[in-house]
Amino acid sequence: MIKKICILIIMITPLLTACWDSHEPERQMYAHGLGVDYKDNKYTVYVQIINLSLLAKSESSGGDKKIKYELGKASGNSVEEAIIKLYRSTQSKVFWGHLNYIVFTTSLIDQDSLKPVVDYIERYFEAHYRVWMYVCNEPLEKILKTTSILGMSMEFTRLSNPSVTTNKNFNVAPVDLRNLSIALDEPPYRALVPLITYSNDTWESNEGEDSVIKFDGLAVLSEKEMKRIFNNHEIAGYRWVKEEFTNQELIVQPSGPENIGLLINDMKVKVKPNSNIKNNSPSFEIEVKAKGSITHMGTDLQLNKIKQKGEEVIKQDILKTFNTALESDIDIYNLSNRLYKKNLKQWNKVQEKGKIPLTPESLHVSVDLFIKDSGGHKMEPAFD
């Protein structure tokens, strides 16, 4: 009996091996960034493969002369066909579980080609929803060839890690694949995605100019088309309705030697639809409570005057951005979605194809600014 059991164990043991289909990490290629363009009825896909071995070295010691990335390119009648063409030229398995960001061109969106791309990505089993989304007007090759300063790993570029920088003096919030899908699936069926470009004249090392990514505005898009692109000046008020934006600079006097600057580092924002709808037009209240410190005082001004001027600047920024977007029939603050979630019955009465009627009188803004301190100096100019 014991002999039979031993023979059975010997026969079963090879079947219990679980590593027959495993892939060694060092023998795989890791997709880090993806760019998709559409031109002449063809999809063009760019895949950025990064060297993960540089991650720990770059984090601790900075520059490294090794290759940081490889950029692959292929075209096809569909995204799938283009990616398969890339597969045929790779030397090992491509792992998509570390995909960090995707860049779409405006031409792709205008050609009603965004939906099939997102659908393909969401269905792939290695994909995940924490992938950052961007739109660009620039050639994708130049965007995907930008590197991090000081020769650090590609994991530390602005595209890969936007949350670290976008909360500091930026007007645009990062958007991931999950939030993009939700925005396009809920009223008013619009998504606000960062518009990016690159610059060669901002940073320079001892080896020459550095090409870096810049956030250049906000792209408003639907599933089928690009609605409008706003530059940073036009969306100056957008940052005041997003609590995640901290360390925002506020100038309360005209620019010049006599200006007064504040750093807003704490905000609480409430966007509330009013319960009464007059003349079939809903109205909304935005309440902003902000705290900040004085960073520059070019002229002597009483604290209550600085507070009043600061509150007025924030209020006017919010209203100006709202009215600028209304000129293009765009609900920049997503007010339709606020009413949709707060009062579905009222929303159904006034909506048309997910949009609600808005006018400049639809939005009322109140701001309460508290100045905590004057930085490392007393509450007066450094020099009389």
Secondary structure, DSSP 4 states (H G I P E B T S, - for coil): -HHHHHHHHHHHGGGG---TT---GGGSEEEEEEEEEEETTEEEEEEEEE-TTHHHHHHHH----S--EEEEEEEESSHHHHHHHHHTT-SSPEE-TT--EEEEEHHHHHTT-HHHHHHHHHHSTT--S--EEEEESS-HHHHHT---GGG--GGGSTTT-THHHHTBS-S---EEHHHHHHHHHSTT--EEEEEEEEEEEEEEETTEEEEEEEEEEEEEE-SS-EEEEEETTTTTTGGGG-TT-BSEEEE-S-SSTT-EEEEEEEEEEEEEE-S--BTTB--EEEEEEEEEEEEEESS---HHHHHHHHHHHHHHHHHHHHHHHHTTT--TT-HHHHHHHH-HHHHHHH-BTTB----GGGEEEEEEEEEEE-TTS-SS-S--
